[in-house]
Amino acid sequence: MSVVGVVQAAIIGMLLVWSLWRTACKLAPQSMRRLQAQLADCFAGSWAPAWLRSRALLWQPRSTQGGSCASSCSSCGGCEMATRVDPLAPQVLQFRPRQTRDA
């Protein structure tokens, strides 16, 4: 295998791992936040060199308990939505007139 093939395989592998990580963070945010915290705690041990411990502090996941994101997505479970919507409640349709084209 040539050097170019090894570099290409390494780049594709890193992109695959990154995309799987991002997808898992979107689909299972609480599980991935726990995994990220465990990895950061592992790398922040007393056995680790100082540069790795300082990086581990940066790898700690951001806290979502304050609800400061204000996106109301409720995917992380950290914020309370301001308005709870009953999924069984009837929804009111609002019709708007079709915009006419200028000829």
Backbone hydrogen bonds, N-H to C=O, Kabsch-Sander energy under -0.5 kcal/mol:
donor,donor_aa,acceptor,acceptor_aa,energy
6,V,2,S,-1.8
7,V,3,V,-2.5
8,Q,4,V,-2.6
9,A,5,G,-2.4
10,A,6,V,-2.3
11,I,7,V,-2.5
12,I,8,Q,-2.4
13,G,9,A,-2.3
14,M,10,A,-2.4
15,L,11,I,-2.3
16,L,12,I,-2.2
17,V,13,G,-2.4
18,W,14,M,-2.5
19,S,15,L,-2.4
20,L,16,L,-2.3
21,W,17,V,-2.3
22,R,18,W,-2.5
23,T,19,S,-2.3
24,A,20,L,-2.5
25,C,21,W,-2.2
26,K,22,R,-1.6
27,L,23,T,-2.4
28,A,24,A,-2.7
32,M,28,A,-2.2
33,R,29,P,-2.0
34,R,30,Q,-2.1
35,L,31,S,-2.3
36,Q,32,M,-2.6
37,A,33,R,-2.2
38,Q,34,R,-2.3
39,L,35,L,-2.4
40,A,36,Q,-2.3
41,D,37,A,-2.4
42,C,38,Q,-2.2
43,F,39,L,-2.2
44,A,40,A,-1.0
45,G,42,C,-1.1
48,A,45,G,-1.1
53,R,49,P,-2.1
54,S,50,A,-2.2
55,R,51,W,-1.5
56,A,52,L,-2.2
57,L,53,R,-1.4
58,L,54,S,-0.9
59,W,55,R,-1.4
60,Q,56,A,-0.6
60,Q,57,L,-0.6
67,G,64,T,-0.7
84,R,82,A,-0.5
86,D,84,R,-0.5
89,A,86,D,-1.3
95,F,93,L,-0.6
103,A,101,R,-0.6
